[in-house]
């Protein structure tokens, strides 16, 4: 008899723990609907600031900017440098 009584007590304890872990049964309290997250309002992008550079155009044989000041372009042209390598390889 003690074995059955101990078994019943263990079952009762386990059921109590299980029900308390599950919330204990019915919940009669009213549930509130979830509040939707507010949508952010897009901020307008700022106007681009002028950088002090202007478009270039030609005045005869000179390059000039929007203020008609002569502009000197300096640089290096690396155009077709791979083409010369290919020709040298094919020649061998």
C-alpha positions in Angstrom: 0.0 0.0 0.0 2.8 2.4 0.8 4.2 1.8 -2.7 0.9 2.7 -4.4 0.5 5.7 -2.1 4.0 6.9 -2.9 3.4 6.4 -6.6 0.2 8.4 -6.4 1.9 11.3 -4.5 4.7 11.4 -7.1 2.1 11.5 -9.9 0.2 14.3 -8.2 3.5 16.3 -7.7 4.5 15.7 -11.4 1.0 16.7 -12.6 1.1 19.9 -10.5 4.5 20.8 -11.7 3.5 20.2 -15.3 0.3 22.2 -15.1 2.1 25.1 -13.3 4.7 25.1 -16.0 2.1 25.2 -18.7 0.2 28.1 -17.2 -2.1 26.2 -15.0 -5.0 25.7 -17.4 -7.5 28.3 -18.7 -6.6 32.0 -18.7 -9.7 34.1 -18.3 -8.0 37.5 -18.5 -8.6 39.5 -21.6 -5.8 39.6 -24.0 -4.7 42.9 -25.6 -3.9 42.9 -29.2 -0.2 43.5 -30.0 0.7 47.2 -30.7 2.1 47.6 -34.1 5.6 49.1 -34.3 5.5 52.7 -35.6 6.7 53.1 -39.1 9.5 55.6 -39.4 8.9 58.7 -41.5 11.5 59.0 -44.2 13.7 62.1 -43.9 14.3 64.1 -47.1 17.8 63.8 -48.3 19.8 67.0 -48.1 20.7 69.0 -51.2 24.2 68.2 -52.4 26.7 70.9 -51.6 28.6 72.4 -54.5 32.2 71.3 -54.4 33.7 74.2 -56.2 34.2 72.3 -59.4 32.4 73.0 -62.6 32.0 71.4 -66.0 34.7 72.0 -68.5 34.2 73.1 -72.1 36.5 74.2 -74.9 37.2 77.7 -76.1 39.0 77.2 -79.3 42.0 74.9 -78.3 41.8 75.7 -74.6 39.9 73.9 -71.8 38.0 76.4 -69.7 35.7 76.1 -66.7 32.3 77.9 -66.1 34.1 81.1 -65.0 36.0 81.1 -68.4 39.3 80.5 -66.6 41.8 78.4 -68.5 42.3 74.9 -67.0 45.4 72.8 -67.4 44.9 69.1 -67.3 47.8 67.0 -66.0 47.8 63.2 -65.9 49.2 60.0 -67.4 47.5 57.8 -70.0 47.9 54.1 -69.6 45.7 53.2 -72.5 46.6 50.0 -74.5 49.4 49.0 -72.2 48.0 45.4 -72.0 47.6 45.2 -75.7 51.4 45.7 -76.2 52.1 42.8 -73.8 49.8 40.5 -75.8 51.5 41.4 -79.1 54.9 40.7 -77.6 53.7 37.3 -76.3 52.2 36.3 -79.7 55.4 37.4 -81.5 57.5 34.9 -79.5 
